[in-house]
Each structure stands twice: as C-alpha cells, then as structure tokens.
Amino acid sequence: MNHLVIFCHPSAASFNRAIADSVQAVSEALGHDTSCRDLYGIAFNPVLCKRDMDDPAGTVPQDVRQEQEFITWADTLTFVYPVWWAGMPAMLKGYVDRVFCQDFAYSLHGDSVKGLLGGKKVLIFNTTGLPSPFYTSQGMHEAMSLTTNTGIFELCGMEVLHHAFFGSLCAVSDDVRKSYLSEVVSITSRYL
C-alpha cells in the first residue's frame, strides 16, 4: 500500500509533528511505502490565484501538479494538523483549494458532483487547544467532521476511516500526550 502523510504545522518541534512521525513509523513498520509532505517544510504556496482558475489551456501549476501526483500515488492519506479557530490552518485550506481542484478531485455534471478520488482512504488527526468536552457540547466536533469529512474528502469520492481529536493540548501533562500518541499508534495500526 502507498501511504501519504500530509502534515501541516509551522513548528517541527510541535506535538503535531510527533503525531505525524508516529503515523509514519507505524506505516513503515507495517511495510507500506510511505511519504510525508510537510506543507511548511516544502514552503507550499497556499494562495489560489486568479490565473490558477482562469487559465484557458487548463495548465496546472507545477507545485500543484506535484502534489496531485503524490495524491494519485497514495492509496491512503493521513492528515495531521491543529484546529485553529474551528478549522484547518490557512496553509492546509489553501492546499485543499489548490490541489483538490475540479477535474482532478471532482467533476461537475449539471447539478451533480462526481468524486474522482474513489478507492482512496483517509485518516485525520487533529489537535485542539480547548478541551474536547467543550467542542463536543457545542457541536463543533460534529460540525468540523461534517465540513471536512463529508464536504471535502467524501465529496471527492474518498472514504474517511477515522477522524480523531486530541483536546486541551496546551494544558495536558506529558503522560496525557504519551497516551494520545499511543492512541495514534493504535488507530493507525487498526486502519492501515
């Protein structure tokens, strides 16, 4: 299996990096071909420009084409990122806007949408600063899952296997962080 990890956090010393490293280690231990795209590390340009949308020749910019090749290669994609202001970081949102574009990730047919990335699986690991009970009681976990799982990945034909949230990241002890990483290893092992 080909496994693509898409990591989005500006700090290489972040807990999100530890999650991505754990996912990659499990994947490699299971014998999967694994690649990690560190969106900050590769200095991905997340800005969708008018020229990206209006090119009459349909030319795909080189940076976008390269990311689309990674996605095409992958059987499973794992996204690792923090939740900032109830959503994905701008870097990742721009990645989705530019890379998961029409005629690559989906096509429009009148009033219907056809996902073009069928057969691909998705895992999502999110960290939050606030406690998980707050997000759950406000309906935010459900809302974030709906907009991300259904509104992006399932719309593109992909199957979301699991979406995990790890809360209170700014306040939890090292022991809790270790338990979070154990959960990451368990989830990754189960679904890969």
Buried (B, 14 or more C-beta within 10 A) or exposed (E): EBBBBBBBBEEEEBBBBBBBBBBBEBBEEEEBEBBBBBBBBEEBBBEBEEEBEEEEEEEBBEBBEBBBEBBEEBBBBBBBBBBEEEBBBBBBBBBBBBBBBEEBBBEEEEEEBEBBBEEBBBBBBBBBEBBBEBBEEEEBBEEBBEEBBEEBBBBBBBBBBBBBBBBBBEEBEEEBBEEBBEBBBEBBEEEB
